[in-house]
């Protein structure tokens, strides 16, 4: 379990290969956060000396983790900050730029950046973060849980000057109805898991699948969720949906990887 909180090159999240957490902790801002899996995990270790989450789910920067993508010798899909939100208001602009610079330099990976704070993401992508928006190996996404909070995030994402846009519609808490999927490359849909999981109606999922099919958005159904998510599985109408946007493939040049890794380890040494 300890690997979840730092980096994991063998993630159990169905739509990614690895997780990378140069930031830990977050704060709740909408209904999708109510039963946050990351907070539940982190708070179990509050006060445990030496544990990565000794401070629970309090937000903090972890600069010694910035070089992690350079430590992987093969190209992966990397979920950035599975245990936080890169665009949280307490993460400094300069630190976000440092994370983006690593994504640019370790370009053989595909990075999946997901936020519930698209206002800040959009503002930065229009200004000092614009260099990262041009890169096809960085996918930019927003969380969508309901109409009130989630759908406006999609409109802001659509305005972002980026190459690949995606939605994490999880946990899906209600029928979203008809909504605009233009310029959205990928939609992940899933139900909430755990003992307090809120229900997911199959017709809500079918509606999104049908809308994705109409406009050519890749559709990925992650899980039904519930108390026993392994038993409920991830089949929808008798099949599994694992669609993904196309990836850019860059070769891993070992000499280059090691040189950048040494440089970053000098700047951000491990604790």
N, C-alpha and C positions, 0 to 999 in steps of 0.2 A: 504493500500500500504506500510505502514512503515514496516510491517513484512517481506517484501521481502528483505530488506537490512540487517537484522540481522540473525534471524532464522525464519523458518516457518515450523510448524509440519503438515501443510496441503497444500503442494505445488500444484500449478496449472500446473506444468510441468508434462506431461503425463507419463514419464518413471521413476518418483521418487515419494517418499512420503513426503520428507522434504528437506529443504536447510539449510546449515550451512556455515557461512561466518566469519571465524576467520581472514580473510584478505579481505580488500575492495580496489577496484580500480585496474587498469591495464593500459597497453599501447598496441597499435596496432602493429602487426607484419606481417600480411598477409591479403589477400583480404577478408577472412571470417570475419575479424574484422571491415570492413568499416562501417557497419551500426549496430554496437554493441548495443544490447538492454540494457545492463547493464550500459554502458556509458550514453546513452540517459536518462535513469531513474535517474542516479546519478547527472548528471549535472543540472537537474531541480532544485536541492536543494542546489547548491553551494551558500555559503554565508548566508544560513538560520541558525541563531544561534540555537545551540542545536540539530540540525538534524543529524542523523548518517552520512549523506553525505554533511555536511556543507563544507567539502573540495572537493566537487565534486567527480570526478573519480580519483583523485590523490591516488596513492597506499599508504596504511598504514596498519599496523598490528592492530588487535583488540583482545588483549589477554584476555579481559574480556569475550569474546565469546568462549574461548576454552572449557569451561565446558558445553556448551549447550547440547551436546548429552546425558549427564548424567541427564538432566532435563526432558527427555522424558521417560515415564514409560512403553511404549510398543516398540517393535522392529520395525524399519522402514528402508526403503531404503533412504539413505541420500546423496544428491548431495553436494559434498564438494566444497565450493567457487564458487557458481553460479554467484557471482559478482566480480570474480577475477580469478587468476591463481596461484595455490599453488607454482608452480615452476618458477614464475617470478624471474628475476635475482636480484631484490631488496628485496626478502624475504630471510632472513638469514637461513643458514642450520639448526641452532639450533631450530629455530622456526618451520621449517618443521618437524623436529623430534618431537617437542612437540605436533604438530597436529597428527602425526602418533601414538604417544603414547596414546593419547586419543582414537583413533580408535581401538587400541589394547585392551585397558582396557574396553571400552564400546563395547564389542565384540558382543552383541546381535543385533546391527545394521549392515546393509550392506552399506558400503561406496562406492560411485562412484566418483573417482578422475579423473578429465578431464583436459588435458593440451594441449596447442599449443607449448610447449617447451619440447619435449621428450628427447632432448639431456641431459638436466640437470636431468630430472627424471631418465633416464637410468643410468647416472653416479652415482647418489645417491643410486639407488636400488642395484647397484653392490658393494656398499661400506657401508656407515654408515646407510642407510635406508633398508638394506637387511632384517632385522627382520620383516619389514612390508610386504615385497613382499611375504613372506611365508604364509600369512594369507588369507584364502578363503573368509573372510568377507570384504575384500578390493578389489574392482574392479578398474583396472587402464586403463584409456582410453586416446585417442588422438582425436583431432578435424581434420576433413578431409573436405575440401571444393572444391578442384580442384586437378588436376594431379601434377602440379608443386610444390605446397606447402604441399598438404595433403598426397599424396601417400608415400613420403619419411618418413613421421611420422609413417606410419604403419610398415615399416621395422624396425624402431628403437623400436617401441613398442614390436614387435615380439622378439627382443633381450632381453627384460627386464625379469629378473628372478622373475616372478610373477605367481600367480595361475589363475587369471581371467583377460582377456584383452577385451576391447571393443572400438568401434569406434562411434563417434558422427559425422555423415556425414550430417552436417547442419550448415549453409545453403549449400546445394548442388548447385554448380554454373555451372557445366558442366558435360558432359558424362565422367565418369571415365574409361570407357573401361574395359577390362579384367585386374583384379589385384589380387594379392595374399592374400587370406583370411585364409590361414593355421594358426592355433594356435590362431585365433580370435574367441572369444566366442559369441560376440554380436555386432550387427550393428544397430544403430539408424539412420534413414534417415528422412530428412525434408527440406522443403523449407523456404525461408526467409519471414518474415512477416513485415508489416508496409508500410507506404506510398512510400518508396523508394525500396520496395522489388524487387529483381532480379528474373526473371522467373525460374520455375522448369518444366522441360519436363518430362512427364510420362514415356517415354522410358528409361530415365536415372535411374529412380527408379526401373522399372521392371528389368533392367539389374542387379542391385545390389541384388534384391530379388532372382533372378534366381541363381546368384553365391552363395548366402548364402545357398540356398536350396541344392545345389550340395555338399557343404562341411560340412553342418550341423551347420552353424553359425545361432544363433537366430536372427530373423529379426523383427525390430520394426519400423513401419512407423508413424512418429510423426504428420506431417501436410503437406498440400500443401502450406500453407502460403498465401502471398499476402496481399492486403489492408484489406480484410475482411476474416480473417483466420477461423472464426467460420462458415462462410457460405461455404467456400471451403472444410472445414472438413478434415478428415484423412482417408477416405476410398480409397483403391486402388483396382481397378477392382472389385468393389462390396463388398469388405470385409475389415475389420479392422485387422491390424497385430500388436499384442501386445506381441510377444515372448520375453522371458527373460531367462538369464542363471539361473540355479538352485541356490538357496540360502542356506547358512549354518544357521541352526536354533539353537540359544543358548537361554536358559531360562533367563529371567530377574530376578535376585535375588535382592530383594528390599533392603536388608540390605547392600549388596555389593555396589549397585548403590548409595545409600545415603552416604556411607562411602567415596567412591571415589569422589563424588560430594563435600562433605565438604572439603576434601583435596585440590581439585582443586580451590575451591572458596577462600580458604585461600591463595593459591599461586597466583591466578589471580582474585582478587576481582572485582566485578562489579563497574563501574564508577558511 
